[in-house]
């Protein structure tokens, strides 16, 4: 049960006869009148238990988009329903006008539409709908919370998609428009053409030259159908917020761009999200749209406040691909993790695979390093300088182990990682 402002106003109006005729009898009559009005209004209100509720699920939406949650209310009673409904979406769903007034005549149906503008990625939920059915006098209401689960999956926005056309043009240049001149471990025969000044003499096909009157050279192109394994770190370091988003979300953006680019380049892509157990996996052999499968797998990912089990990473990669592959580790280069697990893991992976380590660097470090006006700023600049030097030392160690390193600010990580992939493919290292 709930009372409204009208009942409060009526109760205040009851003070007038008490002032004019101050007695216990007057007070008793006023109280009896208020109770009778309240009970009568409650009895005439439509019971929320007799309403039929249905929900149309909003489905999936990207973080930059919006969706609609529709709740249908059918009044199966013989009286008109005058109610206030509240759709209990969690705050991060960004529900616009979740509390609405609804008038439903007897035997009819009305819809309540709530616009959702989500503010974070993941699975969002509305577990129930609260109905407050008002009486005809509008002084009291019968209230009940009815279970009616609504679910919304907010997919990664994939802002780095804007870089995809330019990266695909570079791939097309590698795949036939600008053939590789020197054969390497990751190149395959493409075609024969006449020798021109500047061609490498090692590309001359002597048998074909002997059959013709001109010198003929072989051209090569990057091999297709190679294996790309992307491993996303979902441990505690992924929870750190850099600028306006967690490090995990930046890793998701980079993984999406690289995966789509590699698939368009003819390679097979596998995705793993891991900390101490496997959080998500998308296999290249699975049927369907790779991008759709990736965003569905990445949407519910959350950083876990535990340490990453580095010793299990080689085994996870081996379970995906036993052959030479490009292994991309999206992780952090700070917090003491490199010396404890990253460096030994990269050393082990580099014996068989080509390894790229991609990490997000906080732009605040560069800002702190440049500001040295006050004494406190000098101390912060010294701390930032030390952090940057430690990252540079780890980067140098990783490169000595044979790994490629992408250490950049959030907006630069996805395109730089894609450029590194294209460069390795052009050099025939995949």
Secondary structure, DSSP 4 states (H G I P E B T S, - for coil): -EE-HHHHHHHHHHHHHHHHS-SHHHHHHHHHHHHHHHHHHHHHSPPGGGEEEEEE--EEEETTS-EEEEEEEEE-SSS-EEEEEEEEE-GGG-EES-EEEEEE-TT-EEEEEEEE--SSSEEEEEEEEEEEEEPTTSSEEEEEEEEEEEEEEEE---GGGGGHHHHHHHHHIIIIIT-BSS--TTEEEEEEEE--TT--GGGB-HHHHHHSSS-EEEEEEEPSS-EEEEEEE-SGGGG-EETTEEHHHHHHHHHHHHHHHHHHTT-EEEEEEESSSEEEEE-TTS-S-HHHHHHHHHHT----SS---GGGHHHHHHHH-SS--EEEEE--S-TTHIIIIIHHHHHHHHTTSEEEEEEEPPHHHHHHHH--SSHHHHHHHHHHHHHHHHHHHHHHHHHHTT-EEEEE-HHHHHHHHHHHHHHHHHTT--
